[in-house]
Amino acid sequence: MTTAEKILWPAPTASGPVTADVRVPGSKSATNRALLLAALADGPSTITGGLRARDSALMIDGLRELGVVTAAGDRYDAPVWTVTPPEQLRGGGDGDVARVDVGLAGTVMRFLPPVAALADGPVYFDGDPYARSRPMGTLIQALRDLGVRIDDGDRGAFPFLVEGAGSVPGGLVELDASSSSQFVSALLLAGSRYERGVEVRHIGGPVPSQPHIDMTVEFVRAAGGTVDDSEPGRWRVTPSVLRGREWAIEPDLSNAAPFLAAALVTGGSVTVADWPAATTQPGDALRGLLREMGARVELTAAGLTVSGGAGVHGLEADLREVGELTPTLAAIAALADSPSRFTGIGHLRGHETDRLAALAREINGLGGDVTEEPDGLLIRPQQLHGGVFASYADHRMATAGAILGLAVPGVEVEDIATTGKTLPDFPAMWAAMLAVDHDPSAASAGVAG
């Protein structure tokens, strides 16, 4: 489906300072880690506050294909999910193949293959068209080094077949995780069940999104696993029994970013409820980043409150550890009173789309001045005008367009439904924050990413 064939979502323009209380759904990163560890545990687990969105639905469906009973049987809408692992993860048999659709979900496409290697038969992986261009060769080779047979037609990409043998030898593996921290997390999450555990040694440039690896380590330890991360660039998971337990999922702090940005760019005030006092979520960095861009930020028992009113300022920042915040920060920077430069984010070229090229192209299409640099973006604010803002089936691109629309009349976001990847009710939440009418038909049209 081309851009012209997709229904465009008129991004609402704020009529004045936005004042709102917002409650965002559970963390996608935490939800999918909890689901996977529960599937590898020695008994049932429960998950409260889990994200109900496309990425978590894909994880649930993939685990079901491996024989895991999830989400209170078939009730994905249950308030509390139960996850009951089988005695043996299953693959295909008798000429049949288990099939996993990864969609465009990084946590599904990277986290599930190491688990499928523990199944007792073949498991076929494929996803959305964009998924076939996302980096996978590093993980495929790492699994081969650990004793897993994979048929990928020598592409290093989807689709591919994992020949589950019921067990994985494990051991030492060296890999270059400079394009995605998920390569490390994927092996750490499954490593407790490998015969010799797993020792991951990173070779290459700096690993992006270190907080996501910290989250993985925290979750594995909470499930009863043993992780030694005392040496930089090296992680050792020893064989151990993972325990069924209760998981309580925090709100997704990165998904709070566009709502908090609305407070800054309109000079208003937005409070996101239940913001944790301490967390490994990268989105917590918003507190400092938005303050540097001109916001007043206050964390109380009620949540995190961001207020604007003193202008929007440019920012120079290394976003290597919080790259997922780049689209939101770029949208704010395009509306600032001075230039911004973001570095450490070259790895974003391998995300849902090439986010650096996409941000430059779309902001410039509205009259902006964004230059791609080898490892980041240089944004010089200009007077912007309305126009179509393409999303590239990328949820964070879509929300960046919505932020720009707050201050620029006539912005139309292509495929707003792609926000369903992690924020299934984004258009309605956005309309409620702005106290404007919501047209469900426009929000549901197009292709959900």
C-alpha positions in Angstrom: 0.0 0.0 0.0 1.5 3.4 -1.0 1.4 6.5 1.0 -1.2 8.0 -1.3 -3.5 5.0 -0.7 -3.3 5.3 3.1 -5.8 7.5 5.0 -4.0 10.4 6.5 -4.5 11.4 10.1 -4.9 15.2 10.6 -2.6 15.8 13.6 -4.5 18.1 16.0 -3.0 21.6 16.5 -3.0 22.8 20.1 -5.2 25.8 20.6 -3.3 26.8 23.8 -1.1 25.3 26.6 -1.9 21.6 27.1 -2.9 20.6 30.7 -3.6 16.9 31.2 -3.1 13.8 33.4 -2.0 10.8 31.3 -1.8 7.2 32.1 0.4 5.2 29.7 0.2 1.4 29.3 2.8 -1.1 30.5 6.3 -1.2 29.3 6.7 -3.3 26.1 10.3 -4.1 27.0 9.4 -5.3 30.5 6.3 -7.2 29.3 8.1 -9.2 26.6 11.0 -10.0 29.0 8.5 -11.2 31.6 6.6 -13.3 29.1 9.7 -15.0 27.8 11.2 -15.7 31.3 7.8 -17.1 32.4 7.8 -19.4 29.4 11.2 -20.8 30.5 10.3 -21.1 34.2 9.6 -24.3 36.3 5.9 -23.4 36.8 3.2 -20.9 36.2 3.7 -17.2 36.5 1.4 -14.2 36.6 1.8 -10.8 34.9 -0.1 -7.7 35.9 0.0 -4.5 34.0 1.3 -6.1 30.9 1.1 -4.2 27.6 -1.8 -5.1 25.3 -0.4 -4.1 22.0 0.8 -5.6 18.8 4.4 -6.3 20.0 3.2 -8.2 23.1 0.5 -10.0 21.1 3.2 -11.2 18.7 5.2 -12.5 21.7 2.2 -14.2 23.2 1.3 -15.8 19.8 4.9 -16.9 19.3 5.1 -18.6 22.7 1.8 -20.3 22.1 3.3 -21.8 18.9 6.0 -23.3 21.2 3.4 -24.9 23.5 3.2 -22.2 26.2 -0.2 -21.5 27.6 -0.4 -17.7 28.0 -2.7 -14.8 29.0 -5.2 -16.8 31.1 -5.7 -19.4 28.4 -6.8 -17.5 25.3 -7.9 -14.3 27.1 -5.4 -11.7 25.9 -7.7 -9.0 27.5 -7.6 -10.5 31.0 -6.4 -8.1 33.7 -4.0 -10.6 35.0 -2.2 -13.0 32.6 -1.1 -16.5 33.6 1.8 -18.1 31.8 2.2 -21.8 32.1 5.2 -23.4 30.4 5.1 -26.9 28.9 7.4 -29.7 30.2 9.1 -29.4 26.8 8.9 -26.6 24.3 7.6 -27.9 21.1 8.5 -27.3 17.5 7.1 -28.9 14.4 7.0 -32.7 13.9 5.9 -35.3 11.3 6.7 -33.0 8.4 5.0 -30.0 10.1 6.8 -26.8 11.2 5.9 -24.4 14.0 5.6 -20.9 12.6 6.3 -17.6 14.4 5.3 -14.2 13.0 7.7 -11.6 14.4 5.9 -8.7 12.8 8.3 -5.8 13.2 8.9 -6.3 16.9 12.6 -6.3 17.8 12.1 -8.1 21.1 10.2 -10.9 19.3 12.5 -11.3 16.3 15.7 -11.3 18.6 14.4 -12.9 21.8 12.4 -15.9 20.5 14.9 -17.7 18.2 17.2 -18.6 21.2 14.2 -20.0 22.9 13.0 -21.8 19.8 16.4 -23.6 19.8 15.2 -25.4 23.0 12.1 -26.7 21.3 11.9 -30.4 20.1 11.4 -29.6 16.4 11.8 -27.0 13.6 10.4 -23.5 14.1 10.0 -21.1 11.1 10.4 -17.4 11.6 9.2 -14.6 9.3 7.7 -11.2 9.8 6.5 -7.9 8.1 8.3 -6.9 4.9 10.5 -4.4 6.8 11.6 -7.2 9.2 13.5 -8.8 6.4 15.8 -5.8 6.2 16.5 -5.6 10.0 19.9 -6.9 11.2 19.8 -10.6 12.3 23.1 -12.1 11.0 24.9 -11.4 14.3 22.3 -13.4 16.3 22.1 -16.2 13.8 25.8 -16.7 13.8 26.0 -16.5 17.6 23.4 -19.3 17.9 25.3 -21.4 15.4 28.4 -20.9 17.6 26.4 -22.2 20.6 25.4 -25.4 18.7 22.1 -24.4 17.1 21.3 -25.4 13.5 19.7 -22.6 11.5 18.7 -22.5 7.8 18.6 -18.9 6.6 19.7 -19.5 3.0 22.9 -17.7 3.8 21.0 -14.4 4.0 21.6 -13.5 7.7 18.0 -12.3 7.7 14.3 -13.4 7.7 12.9 -15.8 6.9 14.8 -18.6 8.5 14.3 -22.0 10.2 15.6 -22.9 13.7 16.1 -26.6 14.0 15.1 -27.1 17.6 16.9 -30.1 19.1 15.3 -29.9 22.6 18.5 -28.6 24.2 21.4 -26.2 23.4 25.0 -26.9 24.3 25.7 -23.2 25.1 29.1 -21.9 26.2 31.2 -19.0 25.1 30.2 -16.8 22.1 31.8 -13.6 20.8 29.7 -11.1 18.9 29.5 -7.5 17.8 26.4 -6.0 19.4 27.2 -2.4 18.3 24.1 -2.4 16.1 21.7 -3.7 18.8 21.8 -4.4 22.5 19.0 -7.0 21.8 21.6 -9.5 20.5 23.0 -9.6 24.1 19.7 -9.6 25.8 18.4 -12.4 23.6 21.1 -14.8 24.7 21.0 -13.8 28.4 17.3 -14.4 28.6 17.6 -18.0 27.3 21.0 -18.8 28.6 19.9 -20.2 32.0 18.4 -23.1 30.1 21.4 -23.9 28.0 23.5 -26.9 29.1 26.6 -24.9 29.8 24.8 -21.6 30.2 26.2 -18.8 28.0 29.0 -16.4 28.2 28.6 -13.4 25.8 31.7 -11.3 25.0 31.1 -8.2 23.0 33.7 -7.3 20.3 33.3 -4.1 18.4 32.2 -0.5 19.0 30.1 0.7 22.0 26.9 -1.2 22.7 23.9 1.0 22.3 21.0 1.1 24.8 22.9 -0.3 27.8 19.9 0.3 30.0 18.0 -2.4 28.1 20.8 -4.9 28.9 20.7 -3.8 32.5 16.9 -4.4 32.5 17.5 -7.9 31.1 20.1 -8.7 33.8 17.6 -7.5 36.5 14.8 -9.6 35.1 16.9 -12.8 34.8 18.1 -12.4 38.4 14.5 -11.7 39.5 13.5 -15.1 37.9 16.2 -16.9 39.8 18.9 -16.9 37.2 22.6 -16.0 37.9 24.3 -13.3 35.8 27.8 -12.1 36.2 28.1 -8.7 34.5 31.1 -7.5 36.6 33.4 -7.0 33.5 32.4 -4.4 30.9 31.5 -6.1 27.6 31.1 -9.5 29.1 28.1 -11.3 30.6 28.0 -14.8 32.0 24.8 -16.7 32.7 25.2 -20.0 34.5 22.8 -22.9 34.1 20.0 -22.6 36.6 16.3 -23.2 37.2 14.1 -20.2 36.5 11.2 -19.9 38.9 7.6 -19.0 38.2 6.7 -15.8 39.9 4.5 -12.7 39.9 5.6 -9.9 37.6 4.3 -6.3 37.9 5.0 -4.2 34.9 5.9 -0.6 35.1 4.3 2.0 32.7 6.2 2.4 29.4 8.3 5.5 30.0 9.4 5.9 26.4 5.8 5.8 25.3 5.2 8.7 27.7 7.7 10.8 25.7 5.2 12.4 23.2 2.8 13.3 25.9 5.5 15.0 28.0 6.8 16.7 24.8 3.3 18.2 24.4 3.7 20.1 27.6 7.0 21.6 26.6 6.1 22.6 23.0 2.7 24.1 24.0 3.9 25.7 27.3 1.5 23.6 29.2 1.7 20.9 31.9 1.3 17.1 31.7 1.5 14.6 34.5 2.2 10.9 33.7 0.9 8.7 36.5 2.9 6.0 38.4 6.3 7.1 37.2 8.8 4.9 39.2 11.3 6.4 41.5 14.0 4.0 40.3 14.0 2.0 37.1 16.2 0.5 34.4 13.9 1.9 31.6 15.8 4.2 29.2 12.7 6.5 29.1 13.6 7.7 32.6 16.3 9.9 30.9 13.5 12.1 29.7 13.6 13.9 33.1 17.0 15.3 32.4 16.7 15.7 28.7 13.5 17.7 28.7 14.8 19.8 31.5 17.8 20.7 29.3 15.4 21.7 26.5 13.6 24.2 28.7 11.0 22.2 30.7 10.3 22.2 34.4 10.3 18.6 35.7 9.0 17.3 39.0 8.7 13.8 40.2 6.2 13.2 43.0 4.1 10.3 44.4 1.5 11.2 41.8 3.8 10.8 38.9 6.1 12.8 36.7 5.0 16.4 35.8 6.6 18.2 32.9 5.8 21.9 32.4 6.8 24.3 29.7 6.4 28.1 29.3 10.0 29.4 29.2 10.6 28.4 25.6 12.0 25.4 23.8 15.8 25.2 23.6 18.1 23.2 21.4 20.1 20.3 22.9 23.5 18.7 22.3 23.4 15.1 23.6 24.8 11.7 23.1 21.7 9.5 22.9 23.5 6.1 22.5 21.9 4.7 25.6 18.4 6.1 24.9 18.2 6.0 21.1 14.5 5.2 21.1 13.8 8.7 22.4 15.4 10.3 19.3 12.2 10.7 17.2 10.5 12.6 20.1 13.6 14.8 20.8 14.0 15.5 17.1 10.5 16.7 16.8 11.0 19.0 19.8 14.3 20.2 18.4 12.7 21.2 15.1 10.5 23.6 17.1 13.2 25.0 19.4 14.9 28.4 19.4 18.4 27.1 18.7 20.1 24.2 16.9 20.4 20.7 18.3 22.9 17.9 17.6 22.2 14.3 18.6 25.1 11.8 18.5 25.7 8.1 19.2 22.7 7.0 17.3 24.0 5.5 14.1 22.5 2.2 15.1 19.0 3.7 14.5 19.5 3.1 10.8 18.7 -0.6 11.6 15.5 0.0 13.6 11.9 -0.3 12.3 13.2 1.9 9.5 16.3 4.0 9.0 15.2 6.5 11.6 17.9 9.0 10.9 17.1 9.2 7.2 13.4 9.1 7.9 13.5 12.0 10.4 15.6 14.1 8.2 13.4 13.5 5.1 10.1 14.1 6.9 11.0 17.1 9.0 12.7 18.7 5.9 9.5 17.9 3.9 7.7 20.3 6.3 10.3 23.1 5.7 12.8 22.0 8.3 16.6 21.8 8.1 17.9 18.5 9.3 21.2 17.0 8.3 22.2 13.4 8.7 25.7 13.0 10.2 27.7 9.7 10.4 26.5 9.0 13.9 23.6 11.4 14.4 21.5 14.4 13.4 22.0 18.1 13.2 18.7 20.0 13.5 18.5 23.7 12.7 15.0 25.1 13.5 13.1 26.7 10.7 9.6 28.0 10.2 7.6 24.8 9.4 4.5 24.4 7.3 1.9 21.7 6.9 2.2 18.6 4.8 2.3 14.8 4.9 4.5 13.2 7.5 5.2 9.5 6.6 5.7 7.0 9.4 7.4 4.1 7.5 5.4 1.6 9.7 7.4 3.0 12.6 5.4 3.9 15.7 7.9 6.4 17.0 7.9 8.2 13.6 4.1 8.5 13.8 4.2 10.0 17.3 6.9 12.4 16.2 4.6 13.7 13.5 1.9 14.2 16.1 4.2 16.3 18.2 5.0 18.5 15.2 1.3 18.9 14.5 0.7 20.5 17.9 2.6 23.6 16.7 2.3 23.3 12.9 -1.2 23.5 11.4 -1.9 21.1 8.5 0.4 18.2 9.4 -1.1 14.9 8.3 0.5 11.7 9.7 0.5 8.7 7.3 -0.5 5.4 8.9 -1.2 6.6 12.5 -2.4 3.0 13.1 1.2 1.9 13.3 1.2 3.3 16.8 -0.7 0.1 17.7 2.7 -1.6 17.9 3.1 -0.3 21.5 0.3 2.2 22.0 -3.0 0.8 20.8 -5.1 3.8 21.8 -2.6 6.5 20.9 -5.0 8.6 18.7 -7.7 8.5 21.4 -5.2 9.3 24.1 -3.8 12.2 22.1 -7.3 13.6 21.5 -8.2 13.2 25.2 -5.1 15.1 26.2 -6.0 17.9 23.9 -9.7 17.8 24.7 -10.6 17.5 21.0 -12.9 15.2 19.1 -11.5 11.9 18.0 -12.3 10.2 14.7 -11.8 6.4 15.2 -12.0 5.7 11.5 -8.9 7.8 10.7 -7.0 6.2 13.6 -7.8 2.6 12.5 -7.1 3.0 8.8 -3.9 2.1 7.2 -1.5 -0.7 8.2 -0.7 -1.4 11.8 3.0 -1.8 12.3 
